[in-house]
């Protein structure tokens, strides 16, 4: 069974083709390379994202609380503030 197929009980699930066309997840590839190096006895220093061991600075927490209490942040962003693609640019299955 290849990496694009998953078995649940006795049924084989085929992912959609658009999923199989996605490139491999970059950090998954990096983790596999790191594991291979470690298994080969290479001492590596990982400067990856990791999990923070220290709490966020109080000023960051204060700014997050301030932003959460601002009613302007409680709604959808208007097109004038966020220039995204126009609906006519998006492909439609009926066209």
N, C-alpha and C positions, 0 to 999 in steps of 0.2 A: 504494500500500500504506500503510495507516494505522499508527500507532505500536503498535497492539495485535497486529499480525501480523508474523511473522518468516519470511523465506524461507531455507530451507536447501536448497542446490542448486536443484532445480526444484519442490520440494514446499512448499506453504504450510501452516504450522502454526497452528492455531486454539487460542488459549489457553482454558482453562476459563472459564465465565462469571463465576465468583466472583473470578477474577483481574481481569477487565475492569471489575468493579464497584469495585475498590480506587481510592481517590483517587490523584492523581499524587503521586509522591515529592516531599516538600516541598523537600529540598535540591536536587533536580534542577530544580525550578521556580526556586529562588533562583539557581542557577548559570546558568540560561538568561537570567534578568533581568540578572545581572551581565555576561554576555557581550554582550548587546544594548547595554547602557550603554557598555561599553568600545568596541564597534564603532562607536558613535555619537560616540566621542571624549570621553566623560565620564570624568573622573579620579575613580575610586572608591577608598575605603579599605575593604579587606575585613577585618573582625574575626571571620571565621568560624573554625571549629575548626582547620583546617590540620593540618600535621604538626609535631610538636614538634621544635625544633632543639637543645634542651638535654636532657641526660640527666635521668632522674628523680632526685630527691634521694636520698641514701644511706639516709635513714631510711625512705623509701617502699620501697626495695628490701629493706631488712632486715625490715620488717613483712610484705611479700609472702612472703619466705622463711620467716619464722616461721609464717605462716598455712598455707603449703604443707606444713610439717612437722608440723602438728597433725592427728592421726588423726581428730579429730571432723569435719574438713573433707573427709574421704575417703569419705563415704557419702551416701546420699540423705537429704534433709531430711524429718523425720517430719511428719505432719499437725499434731501439737501445736506444732511450731515454725514451721510455714508454713500458715496457715489458707487453703487454696485452696477452690475450689468442690467441693461434694460430688458424687460420681458420679451421684446421682439428679438433680442439676440440669443435667447435660450432655445435650444432645439425642442421641437414638439413632435410627438409620435404621429400627429395627424398631418404633418407637412410632408 
